[in-house]
């Protein structure tokens, strides 16, 4: 066994790998949704099967059946029958379409059999407990008489055989997908991911045709990402963690060398007769991904790691340039031009409080300007909840309230957020004022009930009982069962 995990190139949270996260969520929903539901129903049916007369009547002829075509499997089946491993034998029986067809046609347990009526009753009950097939419908079928289901070239990549199978695949999907998504952009990344799944499934369908098994799992598509990753980084030396059988270590090596190493590993595992793992799907994914990435790079459609770092460095250079220009213009009392430069700097670092504070303080010298209103709103929408950020929001609100012309331009969402934050820092006058405005201008706003509850609760704890009770009529209308509403009724 050989695998290698890259230890560099963490996801850029300036451009998060949302599509990779979405793919992970889809895989998890499919597994813990319809697949797990189907598996639970099958487990209940299997439990009934082992307690009925069906094992005694069906499994001995099934073992004889498989012994005729495969002596090795026949011997194993006889040992399992002696050990009463009914669940495992039932699994084999359910996937043997030829035997199952004869069984349902009354050719195994015939009407002349003394227990035919009992068998028929239990068989019908068992079949009624079986769920509608989901995994088999959407997985690849490598059976000899399998019909054509081209859609499974893609859908099989979103199915898994166990929780461990799923979690292992999702780890590798995140490790490789985050870097590849950043390089390709989301649309191309999704297209290549699906094409990688198709390439992996197509080679597996050719290699395993007639084997009588099913193909499923995201590993083929993830192998395509690995192929893309190796080609994208080419001769750049990347630090990897690797394991070869029982030996593991760290190594720094050109990324492109990993592609032949991965390919050789998959071929060896296939030739050594590995069971239960579709190594040819991995190989198909690696080759498909490598070809797709090579083509994209030839067309100049890839942001290489060097390009991304260069863009980030350019952003930093542009930010510093805007700040320097804004300060120079401010010193020269050219406030309108200075505000424009601060606005450009804030666009590059939207949550930088120092930049927003400087923009706000410059723009308020022209209180009727659009920059003043924009800078205020950007400060009010800062997501951080630390004391320094809330203090900045409150101070800015007081200045904005006093100076904004022709008046405040706050949206209901902003007012509700500020009211809750001001209540928490005991600025009840401003919180109450915002609540009153909300009640007049947006009486049905979805956050109004929570906002009033927070304000009333703060007033109660601050000993402002009468002011808190003043909000009770509105809380009775909006949140009659809220804990704060009940507390005010008892007050």
C-alpha positions in Angstrom: 0.0 0.0 0.0 1.3 3.5 -0.9 -0.3 6.9 -0.5 1.0 10.4 -0.2 -0.6 13.5 1.4 0.5 17.0 0.6 1.4 19.1 3.6 1.6 22.5 1.9 -0.8 24.9 0.2 -3.5 25.3 2.8 -6.8 26.6 1.5 -7.0 30.4 1.0 -9.7 31.7 3.2 -9.7 34.9 1.1 -11.3 32.7 -1.6 -12.7 29.7 0.4 -13.0 26.3 -1.4 -16.8 26.4 -1.1 -17.4 24.0 -4.0 -15.2 21.4 -2.4 -17.1 21.8 0.8 -20.4 21.4 -1.1 -19.2 18.2 -2.8 -18.3 16.8 0.6 -21.7 17.7 2.0 -23.5 16.1 -1.0 -21.5 12.9 -0.5 -22.3 12.9 3.3 -26.0 13.6 2.7 -26.3 10.7 0.2 -24.6 8.3 2.6 -26.4 9.3 5.8 -29.7 9.8 4.0 -31.0 7.3 1.4 -28.1 4.9 1.7 -28.2 4.5 5.4 -32.0 4.3 5.3 -31.8 1.6 2.8 -29.1 -0.3 4.8 -31.2 -0.1 8.0 -34.2 -1.6 6.2 -32.0 -4.4 4.7 -30.7 -5.1 8.2 -34.2 -5.5 9.5 -35.2 -7.7 6.6 -32.0 -9.8 7.1 -32.8 -10.2 10.8 -36.2 -11.5 9.9 -34.7 -13.9 7.3 -32.3 -15.5 9.8 -35.2 -16.2 12.2 -37.5 -17.7 9.6 -37.5 -21.0 7.8 -35.8 -19.5 4.8 -32.1 -20.2 5.7 -32.9 -23.9 6.2 -34.6 -24.2 2.9 -32.8 -21.8 0.6 -29.1 -21.6 1.7 -28.1 -25.3 1.2 -29.3 -25.4 -2.4 -27.6 -22.0 -2.9 -24.2 -23.4 -1.6 -24.6 -26.3 -4.0 -25.3 -23.9 -6.8 -22.2 -21.8 -6.3 -20.1 -25.0 -5.8 -20.9 -26.0 -9.4 -19.4 -22.9 -10.9 -16.6 -22.1 -8.3 -15.3 -25.0 -6.1 -13.4 -22.6 -3.9 -16.4 -20.4 -3.2 -18.4 -23.6 -2.7 -16.1 -24.9 0.0 -16.2 -21.5 1.7 -20.0 -21.5 1.4 -20.2 -24.9 3.1 -18.1 -23.7 6.0 -20.2 -20.6 6.4 -23.3 -22.8 6.3 -22.0 -25.0 9.0 -21.1 -22.0 11.1 -24.6 -20.6 10.5 -23.2 -17.4 9.0 -26.6 -16.8 7.4 -26.3 -13.0 7.0 -23.1 -13.4 4.8 -24.7 -16.1 2.7 -27.8 -14.1 2.3 -25.8 -11.2 0.9 -24.3 -13.5 -1.7 -27.7 -15.0 -2.6 -29.2 -11.6 -3.0 -26.5 -10.7 -5.6 -26.7 -13.9 -7.5 -29.3 -12.9 -10.1 -29.4 -16.3 -11.8 -30.1 -18.3 -8.6 -32.5 -15.6 -7.4 -34.5 -15.8 -10.6 -34.8 -19.6 -10.3 -35.8 -19.3 -6.6 -38.6 -16.8 -7.4 -39.8 -19.0 -10.2 -40.3 -21.9 -7.7 -37.6 -23.9 -9.4 -35.5 -24.3 -6.2 -38.3 -24.8 -3.7 -41.0 -26.4 -5.9 -44.7 -26.6 -5.1 -44.2 -30.3 -4.3 -41.9 -29.6 -1.5 -43.5 -30.4 1.9 -42.7 -27.0 3.3 -43.5 -25.1 0.2 -46.4 -23.1 1.7 -44.4 -22.2 4.7 -41.4 -21.1 2.5 -43.7 -19.1 0.3 -45.2 -17.2 3.2 -41.8 -16.3 4.7 -40.3 -15.5 1.4 -43.1 -13.0 0.6 -42.8 -11.5 4.0 -39.1 -11.1 3.6 -39.4 -9.5 0.1 -42.0 -7.1 1.4 -39.5 -5.8 4.0 -36.8 -5.1 1.4 -36.5 -1.4 0.5 -36.6 -0.1 -3.0 -33.1 -0.4 -4.4 -31.2 2.8 -4.2 -27.5 2.0 -4.1 -27.8 -0.7 -6.8 -29.8 1.6 -9.0 -27.1 4.4 -9.0 -23.9 2.3 -8.6 -22.0 0.7 -11.5 -23.1 -2.9 -12.2 -20.2 -5.1 -13.4 -22.5 -8.2 -13.8 -22.4 -10.3 -17.0 -26.0 -9.4 -17.9 -25.9 -5.9 -16.6 -27.9 -3.4 -18.7 -26.6 -0.1 -19.9 -26.9 2.6 -17.3 -24.6 5.5 -18.5 -25.7 7.8 -15.7 -23.9 5.6 -13.2 -20.6 6.8 -14.6 -21.3 10.0 -12.5 -23.7 8.9 -9.8 -21.5 6.1 -8.6 -19.0 8.7 -7.5 -21.5 10.0 -4.8 -22.1 6.6 -3.2 -20.1 4.8 -0.5 -20.0 1.4 1.1 -19.4 2.3 4.7 -18.8 5.3 7.0 -15.0 4.6 7.0 -15.1 4.5 3.2 -16.9 7.9 3.1 -14.7 9.7 5.7 -11.4 8.5 4.1 -12.5 9.7 0.7 -13.8 13.1 2.1 -10.4 13.7 3.8 -8.6 13.3 0.5 -11.2 15.3 -1.4 -10.6 18.3 0.9 -6.8 17.9 0.9 -6.5 17.9 -2.9 -9.8 19.6 -3.9 -9.1 22.9 -2.1 -5.9 23.6 -4.0 -7.3 22.5 -7.4 -10.5 24.5 -7.0 -8.4 27.7 -6.3 -6.3 27.0 -9.4 -9.2 26.3 -11.8 -12.1 28.4 -10.6 -15.3 26.8 -9.5 -17.0 26.2 -12.8 -14.0 24.5 -14.4 -13.2 22.6 -11.2 -16.7 21.1 -11.0 -16.6 20.2 -14.7 -13.2 18.5 -14.3 -14.3 16.7 -11.2 -17.3 15.2 -13.0 -15.2 14.4 -16.0 -12.7 12.7 -13.7 -15.5 10.6 -12.2 -16.6 9.6 -15.7 -13.0 8.7 -16.8 -12.5 6.6 -13.6 -15.9 4.8 -14.0 -15.3 4.1 -17.7 -11.9 2.4 -17.1 -13.4 0.4 -14.2 -16.4 -0.6 -16.3 -14.0 -2.0 -19.0 -11.6 -3.7 -16.5 -14.3 -5.3 -14.3 -16.9 -6.1 -16.9 -18.6 -9.5 -16.1 -17.1 -9.7 -12.6 -20.5 -9.6 -11.0 -19.8 -6.8 -8.5 -20.8 -3.2 -8.0 -18.6 0.0 -8.4 -19.2 3.0 -6.1 -17.2 5.6 -4.3 -15.7 9.1 -4.8 -12.1 7.7 -5.0 -12.0 7.7 -8.8 -12.9 11.4 -9.0 -10.5 12.1 -6.1 -7.8 10.3 -8.0 -8.5 12.7 -10.9 -7.9 15.6 -8.5 -4.6 14.0 -7.5 -3.6 13.7 -11.1 -4.5 17.4 -11.6 -2.6 18.4 -8.5 0.6 16.6 -9.7 0.5 18.2 -13.2 -0.4 21.6 -11.8 2.7 21.7 -9.5 4.9 19.8 -12.0 8.5 20.1 -10.8 7.8 22.3 -7.8 9.1 20.6 -4.7 6.2 19.8 -2.3 6.4 18.4 1.2 4.5 15.1 1.5 3.7 12.6 4.1 3.8 9.1 2.7 3.2 5.5 3.8 4.6 2.4 2.0 3.3 -0.8 3.7 4.4 -0.3 7.3 6.9 2.4 6.7 6.0 6.1 6.7 8.0 9.3 6.6 8.1 12.8 5.2 9.6 13.7 1.9 10.1 16.8 -0.2 10.0 16.0 -3.9 8.8 17.3 -7.2 5.0 16.9 -7.3 5.0 15.4 -10.8 7.0 12.4 -9.6 4.0 11.4 -7.6 1.9 10.8 -10.7 3.9 7.7 -11.9 4.3 6.5 -8.3 0.5 6.6 -7.9 0.0 4.9 -11.3 2.5 2.1 -10.5 0.8 1.6 -7.1 -2.6 1.2 -8.6 -1.4 -1.2 -11.3 0.5 -3.3 -8.8 -2.5 -3.5 -6.5 -4.7 -4.5 -9.4 -2.3 -7.2 -10.6 -1.8 -8.6 -7.1 -5.5 -9.3 -7.0 -6.7 -6.8 -4.5 -10.3 -7.5 -3.6 -13.0 -5.0 -2.7 -11.1 -1.9 -4.1 -11.6 -0.7 -7.7 -7.9 0.1 -8.4 -8.7 0.5 -12.1 -11.1 3.3 -11.2 -8.2 5.0 -9.4 -6.0 4.6 -12.4 -8.7 5.9 -14.7 -9.1 9.0 -12.5 -5.4 9.7 -12.3 -5.0 9.6 -16.1 -8.1 11.6 -16.8 -7.2 14.3 -14.3 -3.6 14.6 -15.6 -4.8 15.0 -19.2 -7.5 17.5 -18.2 -5.0 19.7 -16.2 -2.4 19.5 -18.9 -4.9 20.7 -21.4 -6.1 23.5 -19.2 -2.6 24.7 -18.6 -1.8 24.7 -22.3 -4.9 26.9 -22.8 -3.8 29.2 -20.0 -6.9 28.4 -17.9 -5.1 27.6 -14.6 -4.1 29.9 -11.8 -0.8 28.2 -10.7 0.2 28.6 -7.1 2.8 31.1 -8.1 0.1 33.2 -9.8 -2.1 33.1 -6.8 0.7 34.2 -4.5 1.6 36.9 -6.9 -2.0 38.2 -7.0 -2.1 38.1 -3.2 1.2 40.1 -3.1 -0.2 42.5 -5.6 -3.3 43.0 -3.4 -1.0 43.8 -0.5 1.0 46.3 -2.7 -2.2 47.9 -3.9 -3.6 48.2 -0.4 -0.4 49.9 0.9 -0.5 52.2 -2.1 -4.1 53.2 -1.4 -3.4 53.8 2.3 -0.3 56.0 1.5 -2.2 58.0 -1.1 -5.2 58.5 1.3 -3.0 59.8 4.0 -1.2 62.1 1.7 -4.5 63.5 0.3 -5.9 63.9 3.8 -2.9 65.9 4.9 -3.4 68.1 1.8 -7.1 68.5 3.0 -8.4 66.8 -0.2 -11.0 64.9 1.7 -13.1 63.7 -1.2 -10.2 62.1 -3.0 -8.9 60.8 0.3 -12.2 59.1 1.0 -12.1 57.4 -2.4 -8.6 56.0 -1.6 -9.8 54.7 1.8 -12.8 53.1 0.0 -10.5 51.3 -2.4 -8.3 50.1 0.5 -11.4 48.8 2.4 -12.5 46.9 -0.7 -9.2 44.9 -0.5 -9.5 44.4 3.3 -13.2 44.6 4.1 -13.0 43.7 7.8 -9.9 45.8 8.7 -11.1 48.0 11.5 -8.3 50.6 11.2 -9.0 51.1 7.5 -12.8 51.4 8.1 -12.2 53.8 11.0 -10.0 56.0 8.8 -12.5 56.0 5.9 -15.3 56.9 8.3 -13.4 59.7 10.0 -12.4 61.2 6.6 -15.8 60.9 5.1 -17.7 62.4 8.0 -16.1 65.8 7.1 -18.6 65.6 4.2 -21.6 64.3 6.1 -23.9 64.4 3.0 -21.5 62.3 0.9 -22.2 58.7 -0.1 -18.9 57.7 1.3 -20.0 58.7 4.8 -23.1 56.4 4.6 -21.1 53.6 3.1 -18.3 53.7 5.6 -20.8 53.7 8.5 -22.7 50.7 7.1 -19.5 48.8 6.6 -18.5 49.4 10.3 -22.0 48.4 11.5 -21.8 45.1 9.6 -18.4 44.0 11.0 -18.9 40.4 12.0 -16.5 40.4 15.0 -18.1 40.6 18.5 -15.0 41.5 20.6 -15.3 44.6 22.9 -13.1 46.7 20.7 -15.3 46.1 17.6 -18.5 46.8 19.4 -17.0 50.0 21.0 -16.1 51.1 17.5 -19.6 50.4 16.2 -21.2 52.3 19.1 -18.9 55.4 18.8 -19.4 55.4 15.0 -23.2 55.1 15.5 -23.2 58.2 17.8 -21.2 60.2 15.3 -23.4 59.0 12.4 -26.6 59.8 14.3 -25.4 63.3 15.0 -23.9 64.2 11.6 -25.5 62.2 8.8 -27.3 64.3 6.2 -30.1 64.3 5.3 -30.5 61.6 7.9 -29.8 58.0 8.9 -29.7 55.4 6.1 -29.9 52.2 8.0 -31.5 49.0 6.9 -33.7 47.0 9.3 -31.0 44.2 9.5 -28.4 46.8 10.5 -30.7 48.3 13.2 -31.6 45.0 14.7 -27.9 43.9 14.8 -26.8 47.2 16.4 -29.7 47.2 18.9 -28.7 43.7 20.2 -25.1 44.6 20.4 -25.8 47.9 22.2 -28.0 46.1 24.7 -25.2 43.7 25.6 -22.8 46.6 26.4 -25.6 48.3 28.4 -26.1 51.2 26.0 -29.8 50.9 26.5 -30.8 54.4 25.3 -29.4 53.7 21.8 -30.7 50.1 21.8 -34.2 51.3 22.8 -34.2 54.0 20.1 -33.3 51.5 17.4 -36.0 49.1 18.7 -38.6 52.0 18.5 -37.5 52.8 14.9 -37.8 49.1 14.0 -41.3 48.8 15.4 -42.4 51.8 13.3 -40.6 51.0 10.0 -40.3 47.2 10.0 -42.9 45.8 12.4 -42.8 42.3 10.8 -39.0 42.0 10.5 -38.0 38.4 11.3 -35.3 39.5 13.7 -37.5 42.0 15.6 -38.7 39.5 18.2 -35.2 38.4 19.1 -34.0 42.0 19.2 -36.7 43.1 21.6 -36.1 40.0 23.8 -32.4 40.8 24.1 -33.1 44.4 24.9 -35.8 43.6 27.5 -33.6 41.0 29.1 -30.7 43.5 29.3 -33.0 46.1 30.9 -34.3 43.6 33.5 -30.8 42.6 34.5 -29.8 46.2 34.7 -32.7 47.0 37.1 -34.6 49.0 34.5 -37.8 47.1 35.1 -40.3 49.8 33.9 -38.5 50.3 30.6 -38.4 46.5 30.1 -42.1 46.2 30.8 -42.7 48.9 28.1 -41.6 46.3 25.5 -44.0 43.7 26.8 -47.0 44.5 24.5 -44.8 44.0 21.5 -43.2 40.8 22.8 -46.7 39.4 23.6 -47.5 40.0 19.9 -44.2 38.7 18.4 -43.0 36.1 20.9 -45.6 35.2 23.5 -43.9 32.0 24.6 -40.4 33.5 24.9 -38.7 33.1 28.3 -38.2 36.9 28.6 -41.9 37.5 27.8 -43.0 35.2 30.6 -40.5 36.8 33.0 -41.9 40.2 32.2 -45.5 39.0 32.8 -44.4 37.9 36.2 -42.5 41.1 37.0 
